[in-house]
Amino acid sequence: MESVALYNLGCKVNAYETEAMGQILREKGYRIVPFQEKADIYIVNTCTVTNIADRKSRQMLHRARQLNPDAVVVAVGCYVQTGQEAVERDECIDLAVGNNRKKDIAQILETYLAERKNKTLDGTTIPDIGQIHEYEEMQLKLTREHTRAYIKIQDGCNQFCSYCAIPYARGRVRSRREEDILREVRGMAEAGYREIVLTGIHISSYGIDFARGGRDEYNGKSALVELTEKICGVPGLERIRLGSLEPRVVTRETAKRLADLPKLCPHFHLSLQSGCDATLKRMNRHYTAGEYYDCVGRLREVFDFPAVTTDVIVGFPGETEEEFAESRAFLEKVDFYEMHVFKYSRRSGTAAASMPEQISDEVKTRRSGELLAMGAGQARKFRERYIGRTAEVLLEERREIDGRSLLVGHTKDYVKVAVEETQGAVNSLTEVTVKGFLTDEIMM
């Protein structure tokens, strides 16, 4: 029985697929072991969203080779898809598997091992992802988390933001069949998971490939909202979260329909990237700062203090001090719960990579520091609203904090709260009156 160690890098979609590959291999008789242990086969599910992600992918593949020089080292996923030449030159990598082939990992491994034995080796399985139109169906039965399950509902992206390599790594939008999603959700609920998170590369585009030009994804009748409404009817499920949303999907009708769903968590990640219209235009984002602000306003009209979070890029090519100041002022105006701040990373093959006026790392670091400090203040202010209020918390894990054994979980809007062990149990919902801060990020 061959032993296999898997390592995941990158987003929640990658994490879902890594767990699915582990499940497939386990069912085929492979023995899954921790990555730091000596294994016969190492599988690294790679990421390419930034240069740092590329470097981490290479580091983990080389780490696998160090752990066992005789092992089969398998590179899988986005870094493989966009950097095929570099992957094929890397002597640490025995087998390269692109996206939309992860469901076939057991078969690919078996073929490779047989070819190696017969000395007829071909270690590359990378499809032309831009020509793939079928969703890669995999069904998860369990996840590492005990209370929350991530459910992948689509793959690919049609947006082609000028800085982003993901459409080249993941291909065009491919939506998962509704019946397959509901079957997985029902299975997770029956297995005891209380909360699910709908995730994908661009979930706001869910279903547009089914419509074949018939339905506009942003007209308030989006397939994503219809899917969420149906998931709400699954017995045993207590909470539903949505992954990152395209701001334009939040029409007035969509916001109202979402607010009518009692199981939906009022926690919305609306990707922004910049609060400056000129920068947004160079980024090929399809909205203005004003339109984005209107989307946030629609959510705040129908939800009581929803948690609105976002992504921001600093140091995009051509971002002047005036443009950065405009973006910073907009972020202050919106007043997010959390901001994820990224320094622009030059990605080969994207439009932004060849733009003039590339920004120095020193300037990016300064701007990033300013926004991180602002975001920390906004996050604390949002959490402070909970002091003295009663909130429902889904308890997720037992943790030692300052020598105390506590249960930690999240409210529906994703504020982290700790309680004494006598107040509940892992995977239970409990009502808590919040007294104050236990740490900078955890209330109690």
C-alpha positions in Angstrom: 0.0 0.0 0.0 1.6 3.2 -1.2 1.7 6.1 1.2 0.7 9.6 0.0 1.3 13.0 1.6 -0.7 16.0 0.3 0.1 19.7 0.8 -2.2 22.6 -0.2 -1.3 26.1 -1.1 -3.7 28.9 -2.0 -7.4 29.5 -1.9 -10.4 27.6 -0.5 -11.0 26.1 -3.9 -7.6 24.5 -3.8 -8.2 23.3 -0.3 -11.5 21.7 -1.3 -9.7 20.0 -4.3 -6.8 18.8 -2.1 -9.3 17.2 0.3 -11.1 15.6 -2.6 -7.9 14.2 -4.0 -7.1 12.7 -0.6 -10.5 11.1 -0.4 -10.2 9.6 -3.9 -6.8 8.2 -3.1 -7.9 6.8 0.2 -10.8 5.0 -1.4 -8.4 3.5 -4.0 -6.3 2.0 -1.1 -3.5 4.5 -0.7 -2.5 5.4 2.8 -2.6 9.1 3.6 0.1 10.4 5.9 1.2 13.9 7.1 3.3 15.8 4.7 6.3 16.1 7.0 6.6 12.3 7.2 8.4 10.1 4.8 6.0 9.1 2.0 6.1 7.1 -1.2 4.3 9.9 -3.1 4.1 13.6 -2.4 1.3 15.8 -4.0 1.6 19.6 -3.8 -1.5 21.4 -5.0 0.1 24.6 -6.1 -0.9 28.3 -6.4 0.1 31.1 -8.8 -1.9 34.1 -7.6 1.3 36.0 -6.8 5.1 35.7 -7.3 5.3 34.6 -3.6 2.8 31.9 -4.3 4.9 30.6 -7.2 8.0 30.6 -4.9 6.2 28.8 -2.1 5.0 26.2 -4.6 8.5 25.5 -5.7 9.8 25.5 -2.1 7.2 22.8 -1.1 8.0 20.6 -4.1 11.7 20.8 -3.3 10.9 20.1 0.3 9.1 17.0 -0.7 12.2 15.8 -2.6 14.3 16.4 0.5 11.9 14.4 2.7 12.3 11.4 0.4 14.7 11.5 -2.5 13.2 8.3 -3.9 9.6 9.4 -3.7 7.3 10.4 -6.6 6.8 14.2 -6.4 3.6 15.4 -8.0 3.0 19.1 -8.8 -0.7 19.8 -9.3 -2.8 22.9 -10.2 -2.4 26.5 -11.0 1.4 26.9 -10.9 1.6 23.9 -13.2 -1.0 25.3 -15.5 0.7 28.7 -16.0 4.4 27.7 -15.7 4.5 24.5 -17.7 8.0 25.1 -19.1 9.5 25.8 -15.7 7.8 22.8 -14.2 9.1 20.5 -16.9 12.7 21.8 -16.3 12.5 21.3 -12.5 14.3 18.0 -11.7 12.5 17.8 -8.4 9.1 17.2 -10.1 8.3 13.7 -11.5 4.7 14.3 -12.5 2.8 17.4 -13.4 -1.0 17.5 -13.3 -3.0 20.5 -14.5 -6.3 21.8 -13.5 -9.5 19.9 -14.3 -7.6 16.7 -14.0 -7.5 16.4 -10.2 -10.5 14.1 -10.2 -8.3 11.6 -12.2 -5.4 11.7 -9.8 -5.6 8.0 -8.9 -5.7 6.9 -12.5 -2.9 9.3 -13.5 -0.7 8.0 -10.7 -1.4 4.4 -11.6 -0.5 5.0 -15.3 2.6 6.9 -14.3 3.8 4.2 -11.9 3.2 1.5 -14.5 5.1 3.6 -17.2 8.0 4.1 -14.8 8.2 0.4 -14.1 8.2 -0.3 -17.9 10.5 2.7 -18.7 8.0 4.4 -21.0 7.7 7.5 -18.9 5.5 10.5 -19.6 5.2 12.8 -16.6 3.0 15.5 -17.9 -0.8 15.7 -17.8 -1.7 19.3 -18.5 -4.9 20.1 -20.5 -5.5 23.2 -22.6 -7.6 24.8 -19.8 -8.9 27.6 -22.1 -10.7 24.9 -24.2 -12.3 23.0 -21.2 -16.0 23.5 -20.9 -16.9 20.7 -18.4 -17.0 21.2 -14.7 -14.7 18.8 -12.8 -17.1 16.9 -10.6 -15.9 15.7 -7.2 -17.9 14.9 -4.1 -16.6 15.4 -0.6 -18.0 13.4 2.2 -16.0 14.9 5.1 -13.6 17.8 5.6 -10.8 18.5 8.1 -13.0 21.1 9.8 -15.5 19.6 12.1 -18.2 22.3 11.9 -17.9 24.2 8.6 -17.7 22.6 5.1 -16.6 24.4 2.0 -18.7 23.5 -1.1 -17.2 24.2 -4.5 -19.9 25.3 -6.9 -18.0 26.6 -10.0 -14.6 27.0 -11.5 -12.9 29.4 -13.9 -13.3 33.2 -14.5 -14.3 35.3 -17.5 -13.3 38.7 -16.0 -9.7 39.0 -17.2 -8.7 41.7 -14.7 -5.4 43.2 -16.1 -3.3 42.0 -13.1 -4.6 38.5 -12.7 -3.3 35.2 -14.1 -6.2 33.1 -12.7 -8.3 32.9 -15.9 -5.2 31.5 -17.6 -4.7 29.0 -14.8 -8.4 28.0 -14.3 -10.0 28.7 -17.7 -13.5 30.0 -18.5 -16.5 29.8 -16.2 -17.7 26.2 -15.6 -20.7 25.7 -13.2 -21.5 22.7 -11.2 -24.9 21.0 -11.6 -27.4 22.1 -9.0 -28.3 18.5 -8.2 -24.7 17.6 -7.5 -24.3 20.6 -5.2 -27.4 19.8 -3.3 -26.4 16.1 -3.0 -23.1 17.1 -1.4 -24.7 19.7 0.9 -27.3 17.1 2.1 -24.5 14.7 2.8 -22.5 17.2 4.8 -25.6 18.1 6.8 -26.3 14.5 7.5 -22.6 14.1 8.6 -23.2 16.8 11.2 -21.8 19.9 9.6 -23.8 22.9 10.8 -22.4 25.5 8.3 -21.4 25.5 4.7 -19.5 28.1 2.6 -20.2 28.3 -1.1 -16.9 28.8 -2.8 -15.4 29.0 -6.3 -13.1 31.0 -8.5 -15.9 33.6 -9.4 -19.1 32.4 -7.8 -21.1 35.4 -8.9 -20.8 33.9 -12.4 -22.5 30.7 -11.3 -24.9 29.4 -14.0 -24.0 31.8 -16.8 -22.6 28.9 -18.8 -26.0 27.1 -18.4 -27.9 30.1 -19.7 -26.1 30.2 -23.0 -26.7 34.0 -23.3 -30.2 33.9 -22.0 -29.7 35.2 -18.4 -27.7 38.1 -17.2 -25.8 37.2 -14.1 -26.4 40.6 -12.5 -30.1 41.2 -13.2 -31.3 40.2 -9.7 -32.3 36.7 -10.9 -28.9 35.2 -10.6 -28.5 31.4 -10.5 -26.4 31.9 -7.4 -29.3 33.4 -5.4 -31.6 30.7 -6.7 -29.1 28.0 -5.6 -28.7 29.6 -2.2 -32.5 29.6 -1.7 -32.7 25.9 -2.4 -29.8 25.1 -0.1 -31.6 26.9 2.7 -34.2 24.1 2.5 -31.7 21.4 3.4 -32.6 19.9 6.8 -30.0 20.0 9.6 -28.1 22.9 8.0 -28.0 26.0 10.2 -25.8 28.5 8.4 -24.8 29.4 4.8 -22.0 31.7 3.8 -21.2 33.0 0.4 -17.6 33.3 -0.8 -16.1 36.3 -2.5 -18.7 38.2 -4.6 -18.5 40.4 -7.6 -20.0 43.8 -6.4 -22.3 44.1 -9.4 -24.2 41.0 -8.4 -25.7 43.0 -5.4 -28.7 44.6 -7.1 -31.5 45.8 -4.9 -33.6 42.7 -5.7 -30.7 40.4 -5.0 -30.0 42.0 -1.6 -33.7 41.8 -0.6 -33.8 38.1 -1.6 -30.7 37.3 0.3 -32.1 39.1 3.4 -35.2 36.9 3.3 -33.0 33.8 3.9 -32.8 33.1 7.7 -29.9 30.7 7.3 -27.7 33.1 5.3 -24.9 34.7 7.3 -24.7 38.5 6.9 -21.0 38.3 6.0 -20.2 39.5 2.5 -16.8 39.7 0.9 -17.1 42.2 -2.0 -13.8 42.4 -3.8 -12.8 46.1 -4.5 -9.1 46.2 -5.3 -9.0 50.1 -5.5 -11.2 53.0 -4.4 -9.8 55.1 -7.3 -11.8 55.1 -10.6 -8.7 55.6 -12.7 -6.9 52.7 -11.1 -10.0 50.5 -11.4 -10.1 51.3 -15.1 -6.5 50.2 -15.6 -7.3 47.1 -13.6 -10.1 46.3 -16.0 -12.6 46.1 -13.1 -16.1 46.6 -14.4 -17.5 49.1 -11.9 -16.6 52.5 -10.4 -16.0 53.3 -6.8 -19.4 55.0 -6.7 -21.2 51.9 -8.0 -19.3 49.8 -5.5 -20.5 52.1 -2.7 -24.1 51.7 -3.8 -23.8 47.9 -3.6 -22.6 48.1 0.0 -25.4 50.5 0.7 -28.0 48.0 -0.6 -26.7 45.4 1.8 -26.7 47.8 4.7 -30.3 48.8 3.9 -31.6 45.2 4.3 -29.2 43.7 6.9 -28.5 45.0 10.4 -24.8 45.8 10.5 -23.6 43.2 7.9 -20.0 42.4 7.9 -18.6 43.7 4.7 -15.0 42.6 3.9 -12.8 43.3 0.9 -9.5 42.9 -1.0 -7.3 45.8 -1.9 -4.2 46.0 -4.1 -1.6 48.7 -3.5 1.1 49.8 -5.9 -0.7 48.9 -9.1 1.2 50.2 -12.1 0.7 53.9 -12.5 -0.9 54.4 -9.0 0.2 57.9 -8.1 0.2 59.3 -4.6 -3.0 61.2 -5.5 -4.7 57.9 -6.7 -3.6 56.1 -3.6 -4.9 58.9 -1.4 -8.2 58.7 -3.3 -8.4 55.0 -2.7 -7.5 55.3 1.0 -10.2 58.0 1.5 -12.8 55.7 -0.1 -11.8 52.7 2.1 -12.2 55.0 5.1 -15.7 56.1 3.8 -16.9 52.5 3.3 -15.7 51.4 6.8 -15.2 47.7 6.2 -15.2 45.0 8.8 -11.9 43.6 7.4 -9.6 44.4 4.6 -7.1 42.0 3.0 -4.3 44.2 1.6 -2.0 42.9 -1.1 1.0 44.4 -2.8 0.7 44.3 -6.6 2.5 41.3 -7.9 3.7 41.4 -11.6 2.3 38.3 -13.3 3.9 37.3 -16.6 1.4 37.2 -19.5 -1.1 39.6 -18.0 -1.8 43.1 -19.4 -0.5 44.9 -16.3 2.9 43.2 -16.5 3.8 45.4 -19.5 2.2 48.6 -18.2 4.6 51.6 -17.6 5.2 53.2 -14.2 5.7 50.0 -12.2 5.8 50.9 -8.5 8.8 50.2 -6.3 8.6 47.6 -3.4 9.4 50.4 -1.0 6.3 52.4 -2.0 4.1 49.3 -2.0 5.3 48.4 1.6 4.6 51.9 2.9 1.1 52.0 1.3 0.3 48.5 2.5 1.3 49.5 6.1 -1.0 52.5 6.0 -4.0 50.4 4.9 -3.3 47.5 7.3 -3.3 50.0 10.2 -6.6 51.5 9.0 -8.1 48.1 8.6 -7.1 47.0 12.1 -8.9 50.1 13.5 -12.0 49.4 11.5 -12.1 45.8 12.5 -11.8 46.7 16.2 -14.7 49.2 15.8 -16.9 46.6 14.2 -16.2 44.1 17.0 -16.8 46.7 19.7 -20.5 46.9 18.6 -20.9 43.4 20.1 -20.0 44.5 23.7 -23.1 44.1 25.8 -25.0 42.3 23.1 -26.2 38.7 22.9 -25.0 36.8 19.9 -25.3 33.2 18.6 -22.0 31.5 18.3 -21.2 28.3 16.4 -18.5 26.7 18.6 -15.7 25.2 16.4 -12.7 24.3 18.4 -11.1 24.0 21.8 -8.1 26.3 22.4 -5.7 27.2 25.1 -5.6 31.0 25.6 -3.6 32.5 28.4 -3.6 29.2 30.2 -7.3 28.7 30.0 -9.1 26.0 28.1 -11.8 27.7 26.0 -14.2 27.0 23.2 -13.9 29.3 20.2 -16.3 29.9 17.4 -17.8 32.6 15.2 -21.0 34.7 15.1 -23.0 34.8 11.9 -21.1 37.8 10.8 -17.8 36.1 11.5 -16.7 37.8 14.7 -14.6 35.3 16.7 -15.9 34.7 20.3 -14.5 32.5 23.1 -16.6 30.9 25.9 -16.0 28.7 28.9 -16.2 25.0 28.3 -19.2 24.8 30.5 -21.2 27.0 28.1 -21.4 24.5 25.2 -19.7 21.9 23.1 -17.8 21.8 19.8 -20.3 22.0 16.9 -23.0 23.4 19.0 -24.8 26.8 18.7 -24.9 28.8 21.9 -26.1 32.2 22.9 -23.4 34.4 24.4 -23.5 37.9 25.9 -20.3 39.5 24.8 -18.4 41.4 27.6 -15.3 42.6 25.8 -12.0 41.7 24.1 -10.1 38.6 25.2 -7.4 39.4 22.5 -7.2 41.9 19.7 -9.2 39.5 17.5 -11.3 37.4 19.9 -14.2 38.6 22.0 -15.6 36.9 25.1 
